[in-house]
Amino acid sequence: MGAILTNLRNTVAAGFVLTLIIYILVRLFLGTGIGLDSAWWAFCLRWLHVISGIMWIGLLWYFNFVQIPNMGKIPDEQKPAIGKVIAPAALWWFRWGSMATIVTGLILAWMNGYLWDALSVGLTDNGSSTPIGIGMWLGIIMWINVWFGVWPNQRRALGIVDASSEEKAASAKTAMLFSRVNTLLSIPMLFFMVGMSHGGFA
């Protein structure tokens, strides 16, 4: 057990294996068979979309609710641990979490036949895809902000690429503002994403 829990990769892999085992046992108990049809694969893609979204938005909120507000309280001699170790690792998972969320979301919308209706914000289907379309466009804007706003500026601010001290300070502020825009957008984005499937627009 220690080999599983002391290694993050093993822990995550074990989580996926445990999920599969529980799923199979429940299906067998219910007498419904394993059920690996196209609907099951679409559900799995939705599950991966949600997992990716939790990684992305969780780290977005970590930055905005925990790291940024508390950086001023950290003694100067301890700040390099954040800037050189914690922040780059968190930003890696943050940006690739955003990429996985967008890719799985777009594939899911295509598989379920509402991609173009949603991207048109319901103009092609008398408005039935308007809520999910709003959520998708907010997510796409947030993804653009991550890859073309937060990340390039954080690379300069953290010294991953060469920049003067003035450029680092300006880039840190710009990255923070892009991050705050995404925090703002994440609230209606989640409302419209969840509301479409769970009664917010019934």
DRENPA-3360 file (N, C-alpha, C; in nm, 2 decimals, always signed):
BEGIN
1 = MGAILTNL = +0.08/-0.12/+0.00/+0.00/+0.00/+0.00/+0.09/+0.13/+0.00 ~ +0.20/+0.12/+0.07/+0.29/+0.23/+0.08/+0.34/+0.27/-0.06 ~ +0.37/+0.17/-0.14/+0.42/+0.20/-0.28/+0.32/+0.27/-0.36 ~ +0.19/+0.25/-0.33/+0.08/+0.32/-0.41/+0.07/+0.46/-0.36 ~ +0.06/+0.48/-0.23/+0.03/+0.61/-0.17/+0.15/+0.71/-0.16 ~ +0.27/+0.66/-0.17/+0.39/+0.74/-0.16/+0.43/+0.79/-0.30 ~ +0.37/+0.74/-0.40/+0.41/+0.78/-0.54/+0.28/+0.83/-0.60 ~ +0.28/+0.96/-0.64/+0.16/+1.02/-0.70/+0.11/+0.95/-0.82;
9 = RNTVAAGF = +0.20/+0.91/-0.91/+0.16/+0.84/-1.03/+0.09/+0.71/-1.00 ~ +0.15/+0.64/-0.90/+0.08/+0.51/-0.86/-0.05/+0.54/-0.80 ~ -0.06/+0.65/-0.72/-0.19/+0.68/-0.66/-0.30/+0.71/-0.76 ~ -0.27/+0.79/-0.86/-0.36/+0.82/-0.96/-0.40/+0.70/-1.05 ~ -0.30/+0.62/-1.08/-0.33/+0.50/-1.16/-0.42/+0.40/-1.08 ~ -0.39/+0.39/-0.95/-0.47/+0.31/-0.86/-0.62/+0.36/-0.85 ~ -0.63/+0.49/-0.86/-0.76/+0.55/-0.86/-0.84/+0.51/-0.98 ~ -0.78/+0.51/-1.09/-0.85/+0.47/-1.22/-0.88/+0.32/-1.21;
17 = VLTLIIYI = -0.79/+0.24/-1.17/-0.81/+0.10/-1.16/-0.93/+0.07/-1.06 ~ -0.93/+0.14/-0.94/-1.03/+0.12/-0.84/-1.17/+0.16/-0.90 ~ -1.17/+0.27/-0.98/-1.30/+0.31/-1.04/-1.35/+0.20/-1.13 ~ -1.26/+0.14/-1.22/-1.30/+0.04/-1.31/-1.35/-0.09/-1.23 ~ -1.28/-0.12/-1.13/-1.32/-0.24/-1.05/-1.46/-0.22/-0.99 ~ -1.48/-0.10/-0.93/-1.61/-0.08/-0.86/-1.72/-0.07/-0.97 ~ -1.69/-0.01/-1.08/-1.79/+0.00/-1.19/-1.83/-0.14/-1.24 ~ -1.73/-0.23/-1.26/-1.76/-0.37/-1.31/-1.84/-0.44/-1.20;
25 = LVRLFLGT = -1.80/-0.43/-1.07/-1.88/-0.50/-0.97/-2.02/-0.45/-0.96 ~ -2.04/-0.32/-0.97/-2.18/-0.27/-0.96/-2.26/-0.32/-1.08 ~ -2.20/-0.31/-1.20/-2.28/-0.36/-1.32/-2.31/-0.51/-1.31 ~ -2.22/-0.59/-1.25/-2.24/-0.73/-1.24/-2.35/-0.75/-1.13 ~ -2.34/-0.68/-1.02/-2.44/-0.69/-0.91/-2.58/-0.65/-0.97 ~ -2.59/-0.55/-1.05/-2.72/-0.51/-1.11/-2.77/-0.60/-1.22 ~ -2.68/-0.69/-1.26/-2.71/-0.78/-1.37/-2.72/-0.72/-1.51 ~ -2.66/-0.60/-1.53/-2.67/-0.53/-1.65/-2.55/-0.56/-1.75;
33 = GIGLDSAW = -2.46/-0.64/-1.71/-2.34/-0.67/-1.79/-2.24/-0.55/-1.78 ~ -2.13/-0.56/-1.85/-2.03/-0.45/-1.85/-2.08/-0.33/-1.92 ~ -2.14/-0.34/-2.03/-2.20/-0.23/-2.10/-2.10/-0.13/-2.16 ~ -2.00/-0.18/-2.24/-1.91/-0.09/-2.30/-1.95/-0.04/-2.44 ~ -2.07/+0.02/-2.44/-2.12/+0.06/-2.57/-2.08/+0.21/-2.60 ~ -2.13/+0.27/-2.70/-2.09/+0.41/-2.74/-2.13/+0.50/-2.63 ~ -2.25/+0.48/-2.57/-2.29/+0.57/-2.46/-2.20/+0.56/-2.34 ~ -2.14/+0.45/-2.32/-2.05/+0.43/-2.21/-1.92/+0.51/-2.23;
41 = WAFCLRWL = -1.87/+0.50/-2.36/-1.75/+0.58/-2.39/-1.78/+0.73/-2.39 ~ -1.90/+0.77/-2.43/-1.93/+0.91/-2.42/-1.93/+0.96/-2.28 ~ -1.99/+0.87/-2.19/-1.99/+0.90/-2.05/-1.84/+0.91/-1.99 ~ -1.76/+0.82/-2.03/-1.62/+0.82/-1.99/-1.55/+0.95/-2.03 ~ -1.58/+1.00/-2.16/-1.52/+1.12/-2.20/-1.57/+1.24/-2.12 ~ -1.70/+1.24/-2.08/-1.75/+1.34/-2.00/-1.69/+1.34/-1.86 ~ -1.66/+1.22/-1.81/-1.59/+1.21/-1.68/-1.45/+1.26/-1.69 ~ -1.38/+1.23/-1.80/-1.24/+1.29/-1.82/-1.25/+1.44/-1.83;
49 = HVISGIMW = -1.36/+1.49/-1.90/-1.38/+1.64/-1.91/-1.40/+1.70/-1.77 ~ -1.47/+1.64/-1.69/-1.50/+1.69/-1.55/-1.37/+1.68/-1.47 ~ -1.29/+1.57/-1.48/-1.17/+1.56/-1.40/-1.07/+1.67/-1.45 ~ -1.06/+1.69/-1.58/-0.97/+1.79/-1.63/-1.01/+1.93/-1.59 ~ -1.14/+1.95/-1.59/-1.20/+2.08/-1.55/-1.17/+2.11/-1.40 ~ -1.18/+2.00/-1.32/-1.15/+2.02/-1.17/-1.00/+2.06/-1.16 ~ -0.91/+1.99/-1.23/-0.77/+2.03/-1.22/-0.75/+2.17/-1.26 ~ -0.81/+2.21/-1.37/-0.79/+2.35/-1.42/-0.85/+2.45/-1.33;
57 = IGLLWYFN = -0.98/+2.44/-1.30/-1.04/+2.55/-1.22/-0.99/+2.54/-1.07 ~ -0.96/+2.42/-1.03/-0.90/+2.41/-0.89/-0.77/+2.48/-0.88 ~ -0.69/+2.47/-0.98/-0.56/+2.54/-0.97/-0.58/+2.69/-1.00 ~ -0.68/+2.73/-1.08/-0.71/+2.87/-1.10/-0.75/+2.93/-0.97 ~ -0.84/+2.86/-0.89/-0.88/+2.92/-0.77/-0.77/+2.91/-0.66 ~ -0.68/+2.81/-0.67/-0.57/+2.80/-0.58/-0.48/+2.93/-0.60 ~ -0.45/+2.96/-0.72/-0.37/+3.08/-0.75/-0.44/+3.21/-0.69 ~ -0.57/+3.22/-0.72/-0.64/+3.34/-0.68/-0.69/+3.35/-0.54;
65 = FVQIPNMG = -0.72/+3.24/-0.48/-0.77/+3.24/-0.34/-0.66/+3.21/-0.24 ~ -0.55/+3.15/-0.28/-0.44/+3.11/-0.18/-0.31/+3.18/-0.21 ~ -0.25/+3.15/-0.33/-0.11/+3.19/-0.36/-0.10/+3.34/-0.37 ~ -0.17/+3.40/-0.46/-0.16/+3.55/-0.49/-0.19/+3.63/-0.36 ~ -0.30/+3.61/-0.29/-0.32/+3.69/-0.17/-0.22/+3.67/-0.06 ~ -0.15/+3.56/-0.06/-0.06/+3.53/+0.05/+0.09/+3.55/+0.02 ~ +0.12/+3.59/-0.11/+0.26/+3.61/-0.14/+0.33/+3.72/-0.06 ~ +0.25/+3.82/-0.03/+0.31/+3.94/+0.05/+0.34/+3.90/+0.19;
73 = KIPDEQKP = +0.28/+3.79/+0.24/+0.31/+3.75/+0.38/+0.43/+3.65/+0.39 ~ +0.48/+3.61/+0.27/+0.60/+3.52/+0.27/+0.73/+3.60/+0.28 ~ +0.82/+3.56/+0.37/+0.95/+3.64/+0.38/+1.02/+3.63/+0.24 ~ +1.09/+3.73/+0.21/+1.16/+3.74/+0.08/+1.25/+3.62/+0.05 ~ +1.32/+3.57/+0.16/+1.41/+3.46/+0.14/+1.34/+3.33/+0.11 ~ +1.21/+3.32/+0.14/+1.14/+3.20/+0.11/+1.06/+3.20/-0.02 ~ +1.05/+3.32/-0.08/+0.98/+3.34/-0.21/+1.03/+3.26/-0.32 ~ +1.17/+3.24/-0.33/+1.22/+3.16/-0.45/+1.16/+3.02/-0.45;
81 = AIGKVIAP = +1.13/+2.96/-0.33/+1.07/+2.83/-0.33/+0.94/+2.82/-0.41 ~ +0.86/+2.93/-0.39/+0.73/+2.94/-0.47/+0.76/+2.96/-0.61 ~ +0.84/+3.07/-0.64/+0.87/+3.11/-0.78/+0.94/+3.01/-0.87 ~ +1.03/+2.93/-0.80/+1.12/+2.84/-0.88/+1.07/+2.69/-0.87 ~ +0.99/+2.66/-0.78/+0.95/+2.52/-0.76/+0.79/+2.50/-0.77 ~ +0.72/+2.57/-0.68/+0.57/+2.54/-0.67/+0.50/+2.60/-0.79 ~ +0.52/+2.73/-0.82/+0.45/+2.80/-0.93/+0.47/+2.73/-1.06 ~ +0.60/+2.70/-1.11/+0.61/+2.63/-1.24/+0.54/+2.50/-1.25;
89 = AALWWFRW = +0.54/+2.42/-1.14/+0.47/+2.29/-1.14/+0.32/+2.31/-1.15 ~ +0.27/+2.40/-1.07/+0.13/+2.43/-1.07/+0.08/+2.49/-1.20 ~ +0.17/+2.57/-1.26/+0.13/+2.63/-1.40/+0.13/+2.52/-1.50 ~ +0.22/+2.42/-1.49/+0.22/+2.31/-1.59/+0.09/+2.24/-1.59 ~ +0.04/+2.20/-1.47/-0.08/+2.13/-1.45/-0.20/+2.22/-1.49 ~ -0.19/+2.35/-1.46/-0.29/+2.44/-1.49/-0.32/+2.46/-1.64 ~ -0.21/+2.48/-1.71/-0.23/+2.50/-1.86/-0.27/+2.37/-1.93 ~ -0.21/+2.26/-1.89/-0.25/+2.13/-1.96/-0.38/+2.08/-1.91;
97 = GSMATIVT = -0.42/+2.12/-1.79/-0.56/+2.09/-1.74/-0.66/+2.17/-1.83 ~ -0.63/+2.29/-1.86/-0.71/+2.37/-1.95/-0.72/+2.31/-2.09 ~ -0.61/+2.27/-2.14/-0.61/+2.21/-2.27/-0.69/+2.08/-2.27 ~ -0.67/+1.99/-2.17/-0.75/+1.87/-2.17/-0.90/+1.90/-2.15 ~ -0.93/+2.00/-2.08/-1.08/+2.04/-2.06/-1.14/+2.08/-2.19 ~ -1.07/+2.17/-2.26/-1.12/+2.22/-2.39/-1.13/+2.10/-2.49 ~ -1.03/+2.02/-2.51/-1.03/+1.92/-2.61/-1.14/+1.81/-2.58 ~ -1.14/+1.77/-2.45/-1.25/+1.67/-2.42/-1.39/+1.73/-2.43;
105 = GLILAWMN = -1.40/+1.86/-2.40/-1.53/+1.92/-2.41/-1.58/+1.93/-2.56 ~ -1.49/+1.97/-2.65/-1.52/+1.98/-2.79/-1.55/+1.85/-2.85 ~ -1.47/+1.75/-2.81/-1.50/+1.61/-2.87/-1.63/+1.56/-2.81 ~ -1.66/+1.59/-2.69/-1.79/+1.54/-2.63/-1.91/+1.61/-2.70 ~ -1.89/+1.74/-2.72/-2.00/+1.81/-2.79/-2.02/+1.76/-2.93 ~ -1.91/+1.73/-3.00/-1.92/+1.67/-3.13/-1.99/+1.53/-3.13 ~ -1.94/+1.44/-3.03/-2.00/+1.31/-3.02/-2.15/+1.31/-3.00 ~ -2.19/+1.41/-2.92/-2.33/+1.42/-2.88/-2.41/+1.50/-2.98;
113 = GYLWDALS = -2.35/+1.55/-3.09/-2.42/+1.61/-3.19/-2.46/+1.76/-3.17 ~ -2.41/+1.82/-3.07/-2.45/+1.96/-3.05/-2.33/+2.06/-3.06 ~ -2.22/+2.02/-3.12/-2.10/+2.11/-3.12/-2.13/+2.24/-3.20 ~ -2.19/+2.23/-3.32/-2.21/+2.35/-3.40/-2.33/+2.43/-3.35 ~ -2.43/+2.37/-3.29/-2.54/+2.44/-3.23/-2.49/+2.52/-3.11 ~ -2.40/+2.46/-3.03/-2.35/+2.52/-2.91/-2.26/+2.64/-2.95 ~ -2.17/+2.61/-3.05/-2.08/+2.72/-3.09/-2.15/+2.84/-3.15 ~ -2.27/+2.81/-3.21/-2.35/+2.92/-3.26/-2.44/+2.98/-3.15;
121 = VGLTDNGS = -2.42/+2.94/-3.03/-2.50/+2.99/-2.91/-2.65/+2.97/-2.94 ~ -2.69/+2.86/-3.00/-2.83/+2.83/-3.01/-2.89/+2.89/-3.13 ~ -2.82/+2.96/-3.22/-2.88/+3.02/-3.33/-2.93/+2.92/-3.44 ~ -2.87/+2.80/-3.44/-2.91/+2.70/-3.53/-3.01/+2.60/-3.48 ~ -3.05/+2.61/-3.36/-3.15/+2.51/-3.30/-3.25/+2.58/-3.21 ~ -3.29/+2.69/-3.25/-3.40/+2.77/-3.18/-3.37/+2.79/-3.03 ~ -3.24/+2.80/-3.00/-3.20/+2.84/-2.86/-3.18/+2.73/-2.76 ~ -3.20/+2.60/-2.80/-3.19/+2.50/-2.70/-3.04/+2.47/-2.66;
129 = STPIGIGM = -2.95/+2.51/-2.74/-2.81/+2.50/-2.70/-2.75/+2.63/-2.65 ~ -2.83/+2.73/-2.63/-2.77/+2.86/-2.59/-2.70/+2.85/-2.45 ~ -2.75/+2.78/-2.35/-2.68/+2.78/-2.22/-2.54/+2.71/-2.23 ~ -2.54/+2.59/-2.30/-2.41/+2.52/-2.31/-2.32/+2.60/-2.40 ~ -2.37/+2.66/-2.50/-2.29/+2.75/-2.59/-2.23/+2.86/-2.51 ~ -2.30/+2.93/-2.43/-2.24/+3.03/-2.35/-2.13/+2.98/-2.26 ~ -2.16/+2.86/-2.19/-2.05/+2.80/-2.11/-1.93/+2.76/-2.19 ~ -1.95/+2.71/-2.31/-1.84/+2.67/-2.40/-1.76/+2.79/-2.44;
137 = WLGIIMWI = -1.82/+2.90/-2.48/-1.75/+3.02/-2.52/-1.67/+3.08/-2.41 ~ -1.73/+3.08/-2.29/-1.66/+3.13/-2.17/-1.54/+3.05/-2.14 ~ -1.55/+2.91/-2.16/-1.44/+2.82/-2.14/-1.33/+2.84/-2.24 ~ -1.37/+2.87/-2.37/-1.27/+2.89/-2.48/-1.20/+3.02/-2.45 ~ -1.27/+3.13/-2.41/-1.20/+3.25/-2.37/-1.10/+3.23/-2.26 ~ -1.15/+3.16/-2.16/-1.06/+3.13/-2.05/-0.93/+3.05/-2.09 ~ -0.95/+2.95/-2.18/-0.84/+2.88/-2.24/-0.74/+2.97/-2.31 ~ -0.80/+3.06/-2.39/-0.71/+3.16/-2.46/-0.63/+3.24/-2.36;
145 = NVWFGVWP = -0.70/+3.29/-2.26/-0.63/+3.37/-2.16/-0.52/+3.29/-2.09 ~ -0.54/+3.16/-2.07/-0.43/+3.07/-2.00/-0.31/+3.07/-2.09 ~ -0.33/+3.03/-2.22/-0.22/+3.00/-2.31/-0.16/+3.13/-2.37 ~ -0.23/+3.23/-2.39/-0.18/+3.35/-2.45/-0.17/+3.47/-2.36 ~ -0.22/+3.46/-2.24/-0.21/+3.57/-2.14/-0.13/+3.53/-2.02 ~ -0.19/+3.44/-1.94/-0.12/+3.40/-1.82/+0.02/+3.34/-1.84 ~ +0.02/+3.23/-1.92/+0.15/+3.16/-1.94/+0.26/+3.24/-1.99 ~ +0.25/+3.32/-2.10/+0.36/+3.40/-2.15/+0.41/+3.50/-2.05;
153 = NQRRALGI = +0.32/+3.56/-1.98/+0.36/+3.66/-1.88/+0.42/+3.59/-1.75 ~ +0.37/+3.47/-1.71/+0.43/+3.40/-1.60/+0.57/+3.35/-1.63 ~ +0.59/+3.32/-1.76/+0.73/+3.27/-1.80/+0.83/+3.39/-1.77 ~ +0.79/+3.51/-1.80/+0.88/+3.62/-1.78/+0.89/+3.65/-1.63 ~ +0.77/+3.65/-1.56/+0.77/+3.69/-1.42/+0.85/+3.59/-1.34 ~ +0.85/+3.47/-1.37/+0.92/+3.37/-1.29/+1.06/+3.35/-1.34 ~ +1.10/+3.42/-1.44/+1.24/+3.40/-1.49/+1.27/+3.28/-1.57 ~ +1.16/+3.22/-1.62/+1.17/+3.10/-1.71/+1.24/+3.14/-1.84;
161 = VDASSEEK = +1.20/+3.26/-1.88/+1.27/+3.32/-2.00/+1.33/+3.46/-1.95 ~ +1.43/+3.50/-2.02/+1.50/+3.62/-1.97/+1.41/+3.75/-1.98 ~ +1.42/+3.83/-1.88/+1.34/+3.95/-1.87/+1.41/+4.04/-1.77 ~ +1.40/+4.17/-1.79/+1.45/+4.27/-1.69/+1.36/+4.26/-1.57 ~ +1.41/+4.32/-1.46/+1.32/+4.33/-1.34/+1.20/+4.41/-1.36 ~ +1.20/+4.51/-1.44/+1.08/+4.59/-1.48/+0.98/+4.50/-1.56 ~ +1.04/+4.43/-1.65/+0.95/+4.34/-1.73/+0.89/+4.23/-1.65 ~ +0.97/+4.18/-1.55/+0.91/+4.07/-1.46/+0.80/+4.13/-1.38;
169 = AASAKTAM = +0.81/+4.25/-1.33/+0.71/+4.31/-1.24/+0.58/+4.33/-1.32 ~ +0.60/+4.39/-1.45/+0.49/+4.42/-1.53/+0.42/+4.29/-1.58 ~ +0.50/+4.19/-1.61/+0.44/+4.06/-1.65/+0.37/+3.99/-1.54 ~ +0.42/+4.00/-1.41/+0.35/+3.94/-1.30/+0.21/+4.01/-1.28 ~ +0.20/+4.14/-1.30/+0.08/+4.21/-1.28/-0.02/+4.17/-1.39 ~ +0.03/+4.16/-1.52/-0.05/+4.12/-1.63/-0.10/+3.98/-1.62 ~ -0.02/+3.89/-1.58/-0.06/+3.75/-1.55/-0.17/+3.74/-1.45 ~ -0.15/+3.82/-1.34/-0.25/+3.82/-1.24/-0.38/+3.87/-1.29;
177 = LFSRVNTL = -0.38/+3.98/-1.37/-0.51/+4.03/-1.42/-0.58/+3.93/-1.52 ~ -0.50/+3.86/-1.60/-0.56/+3.76/-1.68/-0.62/+3.65/-1.60 ~ -0.55/+3.61/-1.49/-0.60/+3.51/-1.40/-0.72/+3.55/-1.33 ~ -0.73/+3.68/-1.29/-0.85/+3.73/-1.23/-0.97/+3.74/-1.32 ~ -0.94/+3.77/-1.45/-1.05/+3.76/-1.55/-1.11/+3.62/-1.56 ~ -1.01/+3.52/-1.56/-1.06/+3.38/-1.57/-1.14/+3.34/-1.44 ~ -1.10/+3.39/-1.32/-1.17/+3.36/-1.20/-1.31/+3.42/-1.21 ~ -1.32/+3.54/-1.26/-1.45/+3.61/-1.28/-1.54/+3.52/-1.38;
185 = LSIPMLFF = -1.48/+3.48/-1.50/-1.55/+3.41/-1.60/-1.59/+3.27/-1.55 ~ -1.51/+3.21/-1.46/-1.53/+3.07/-1.42/-1.66/+3.06/-1.35 ~ -1.71/+3.16/-1.28/-1.84/+3.15/-1.21/-1.96/+3.14/-1.30 ~ -1.97/+3.23/-1.40/-2.09/+3.20/-1.50/-2.06/+3.08/-1.59 ~ -1.94/+3.05/-1.62/-1.91/+2.94/-1.70/-1.96/+2.81/-1.64 ~ -1.93/+2.79/-1.51/-1.97/+2.67/-1.44/-2.13/+2.67/-1.42 ~ -2.18/+2.79/-1.40/-2.33/+2.80/-1.39/-2.40/+2.75/-1.52 ~ -2.35/+2.79/-1.63/-2.41/+2.76/-1.76/-2.38/+2.61/-1.80;
193 = MVGMSHGG = -2.26/+2.57/-1.77/-2.23/+2.43/-1.80/-2.31/+2.33/-1.71 ~ -2.32/+2.36/-1.58/-2.40/+2.27/-1.49/-2.55/+2.28/-1.52 ~ -2.59/+2.41/-1.54/-2.73/+2.44/-1.55/-2.80/+2.37/-1.67 ~ -2.72/+2.35/-1.78/-2.77/+2.29/-1.90/-2.82/+2.15/-1.88 ~ -2.74/+2.08/-1.80/-2.78/+1.94/-1.78/-2.85/+1.90/-1.65 ~ -2.85/+2.00/-1.56/-2.91/+1.97/-1.42/-3.02/+2.06/-1.38 ~ -3.10/+2.11/-1.47/-3.22/+2.18/-1.43/-3.22/+2.33/-1.42 ~ -3.10/+2.39/-1.45/-3.10/+2.53/-1.44/-3.18/+2.61/-1.55;
201 = FA = -3.21/+2.53/-1.66/-3.28/+2.59/-1.77/-3.40/+2.51/-1.81 ~ -3.45/+2.43/-1.71/-3.57/+2.34/-1.74/-3.69/+2.43/-1.75;
% end
